[in-house]
Amino acid sequence: MESALPIIVQVITGVVGGQAVGAALKTAAMGQLPKLLSGGIGGLAGGTILGSLLGGATGADPTSSGAMGGLLGDAVGGVGGGAALTGVLGIVLNALKK
């Protein structure tokens, strides 16, 4: 479970970031399934990158103080990655419709 916690945090926060961008930008207007998928995938990628840069929690006790920085990096990277991928995908899909 310890190694799954960062992944769960990244995916959930990525979905939150993707939904926020989908609601805020009309150019990212698309259905719920693409927003959920792109948010989750972007969150996983962004959270992994930022979490590893800030000292990821993989292999550590998730309740220790050193792991909290990793989980924070996972969450922030997840939101940012989910938002970024959803925004880019929304713009691309919107451009293809025209």
N, C-alpha and C positions, 0 to 999 in steps of 0.2 A: 504494500500500500504506500510505503514511503516513496517509492520511485514513480508511482502513478499520480501523486498529489500535484507535482508541477504541471503535468500534462493536463490534468483536469482543470486546474486554474487557468492555464493558457487557453484552452478551448472555450471555457465559459466566458472569460473576459474578452476573447476574440469575437464571440457571438454578440456580446453586449456592444462592443465597438462597431461591429458591422451593422447592427440594428440602428445605432445612433447615427451613423453616416447615412444609412438608407433613409432614415426619417428626415435628416437635415438637408440633404442634397437632392434636388429634383433630378439632376443628371444621373444620379445613382438609382433611379426608380426601376425596381425590378421586383419579382415575386419573392415570397418569404423563403422558399427553399434555396435559391441562389444566395440570398443574404446570409442565411444560416451557414451554408457550406463555405462560402468565401470568408465569412467571419471566423469560423472555427479553424479553417486551414491557415488563414493569415495570422490568427492568434497563436497557433501552434508554432509557426515559423518565427514570428516576431518575439514571442515569449522565450523561445529557445535561444535565439540570438542574444537578446538583452539579458536574459537570465544567466547565460554563460559568461557574459561580460561582467556582470555584477557578482559573480560567484554563485552559480546555481545550487539548488538544494538537492541535487541528485546524489544519492548515497549518504546523505546526512539525515540526522533526526529532524523532521520538519518543525518540531517545537523548539529547537535550540535557537539561540539568538543569531548565530551565524547563518542559519537557513532562512531566517525571516527576510534578510536582504535579498536572497535568491528568490523567495516567493514574491516579494515586492517587484523584483525585476521581471518575473514571469507574468505577473498581473499587468504591469505597465506595458511591457512588450506585447502581451496578448491583446490589450485594448488597441494599442497603436497598430500592430500588424493586422488585426481584424478590420480596423477602420480603413487602413491604407488599401488592402486588397479588395475590400468591398467597394470602395470609391473608384479604384481603377477599373474593376470589372464592370461596375455600373456605367461608367463613362464609355467603355468599349462597347458594351451591349447596346447602349443608347445610340452610339454612332453607327452601329451596324443596322439598326432599325431604319435609319434615314436613307 
